[in-house]
């Protein structure tokens, strides 16, 4: 799929078919995540691939009952690795750049999945300690986003967006 088409086609889908995501498509998504830009090229993030049904159900509970996490055939949990970024950038790396790295990778994931005919939704509402427990993340690793991936079982409408005149400011706010 052409880039701008993928950007325009990406929607937040919360109903997924039960069919599995093919390994070749999953590998392309993972390769895309791996080439996402990051501060100082440190890739100060970790990605946990969750396919097992019980763990997906636990992620849904950690996300305050967002059951579509259990329904999607897989979820990628994007975690910041603050110490990796702090090694070069200190406090700002730990508190900001590692989170930016993880979120950029998650955005690349969504666009790659869309280009492959798959559906996703960004999940940021969750208890990070509970998610860390589900994915067995050490205390130094911070979950920042979850992206369930699968084939859409719904066709949601795109919500309205702000006009460019309202969004973009010339020189100052």
N, C-alpha and C positions, 0 to 999 in steps of 0.2 A: 504494500500500500504506500502511496506517495506520502511524504512527511506531513504536508498541510492537511491532507485528507485524514490522516490518523489523528492529528490534533483536533480537528473538527468533529470527528466521529467518537472520540473518547467521551464516555458518559459514566456516571456512577450507577452501577448495576448491583442490586441487592437480592436478586433471585437468579440462581444458577441451575443449569441442567446437571444431572448426575454423571454425565460422561466425563471421563478422565481427559486431562490435557496431554497431548502426545509428547513423548520425550524430546523429539526434535524441536518442537515449539518451545518447550520449557528450556531447553539448552540455549536457544536463541535469546530468550528473555534473560537468562543468567549471563550470557556473554555480553549482552547490552548493558546490564547492570555493572559489569566489570569494567566497561570502558567509559562509564559516566565520569565527568570531571569531578575533581576533589581538590581541596586546599593542599597545595604543595605536592599534589599527586600521592598523598599519604593513604588515601582510601581508608579513612578513619571510621569505618563502619563494618558491621558484620551482618550477614543475611542468614536467617534460619528458615529452611524449607520445611513446612509442616504439611504432611499428607495424611498421617494416621488419624482416623476418625475421632478417636477419644481425645487426642490432643487438640484437634480443631474444635471439638465441643468445649474443651477447657478454655481455649482462647475466646470463644463466644461468651462464656461466663465472665472471663476477665474483662471483656469489653461490654460489661453491663447488659448482657443478654442479647447482643446483636447476633441472632441465630444464623444469619446468612454466612457467618464465618464457619459454622459447622457444616453448612450445606455446600459451600464451594469445595471442589475436589482438592484444592491446595491453597495454602496461605503462605506468603513470604513475610517474615517478621524482620523489619529493618531496625538495626540497633546501632547507636552511636558508640564509638570506642574512644572516649575522651582522652585517655592516656596516650593513645597513638598520636593524636593531633597535638597534645600538650608537649610531646617530645620536641617539636619544632616551634610551636607557636604559644606555648605557655598557657596561661589562664584563658585567653581568648580562644585558643584552639580547643581547649577542653570544653568550655561553656558554649561556644557558638559553632566553630568550624566543623567539629565532628557531627553535630546535629545537622548542619547544612549538607555535609557529605552524604549522610544517610538519607536525607529527604530528596536530594538530587537523584540519588540512585533509585529511590522509590518512584520518582516521577518518570525516569527513564523506563523503569519496569512497566508502568502503566501504558506509556506510549508504544513500547515494543509489543505488549500483549494486544493492544488495540490493532496495531498493524498486522498482527497474525490472526485477526478475527476472534479474539478472546475478549472477555469482559472483566472489569476490575472495579473496585471502589476503594478509596482511601479511608482507612480507619485510624483515627487519632484519639477517639474517646475510649480509653481503657485504663485499667489500673496497672501502671508500669511494673510494680512489684509482682503482681499476679502473673502478668505476661512473662516476666523474667523467670519466674518459678516454672511455668509451663515449658519454656524452651531451655531451662537449666542454664541460664546466663549467669556468669559470675557477677559479683556486686559491682565490678568496674565497668560493666556493659549496660547501656541504657536503651531499652526499647523505645522507639520514637514513632513508628508507623507500622501498620499491618496492611497488606494488600492481598485480599482473596482474589484468586484467579480461576476462571472457568468459562464455560459457554453460557451466554445469556439466556435466561428463561423469561425475560421481560424486555420490553423496549421502552425505557423511561424517556419522558420528554426532557429536553434540555431546559434548565431554568433560565430566566432572563439574566442578562449580564449588564454591567454598567456600560454606559456609553464611553467611548474613548475621550470625549471632552470632559467627562466627569472623572475619569481614571487617571489621565495623563496630565501632568502639570509642567509647564515650561519654566525651567530654571529654579523656581521655588514653589513651596506649597502656599 
